[in-house]
Amino acid sequence: MSQAAQQQKPQAAPQQQKAKPKKLKMRIELYDVSGAAAKLKNRKCPRCGSVMAHHAAGVVRWVCGSCSFTDYAAK
């Protein structure tokens, strides 16, 4: 093909991937409720006091979403 023919072809726009919806947790799923007492399932951050997330895939770790503190599990 000549260069003129290649320039006239419309270029396809890159396809964007659809973002999958974020799974929302109910607050009741974060606590163990027994009778009148409720205990938090996850740990609290030692730096800022927020609730930390537990990640088991790959390297097991606890991560704080507020201050980015990461605590790796001992092997």
Summary of the structure (lengths in Angstrom):
residues: 75
radius of gyration: 23.8
end to end distance: 60.9
largest distance: 79.4
contacts: 110
relative contact order: 0.12
helix: 13%
strand: 28%
